[in-house]
Amino acid sequence: MSTPRTEARGLGVQLILPPKVTPDLDLPGSNQPIRPSSS
C-alpha cells in the first residue's frame, strides 16, 4: 500500500509541475533571456 500511494503521489506532482513550470518559465523566462541576448 505504501508503494502504490507513493507512485500515485509522484506522478500527480510530476504531471502538475512540468506543465505549470514549463509554460511559465518557457514564455517569460525563454523570451526575456533570449530576446536581450540576441539583440
HELIX and SHEET records of a PDB file:
HELIX    1   1 SER A    2  ASP A   24  1                                  23    
HELIX    2   2 LEU A   25  GLY A   29  3                                   5    
HELIX    3   3 SER A   30  SER A   38  1                                   9    
END                                                                             
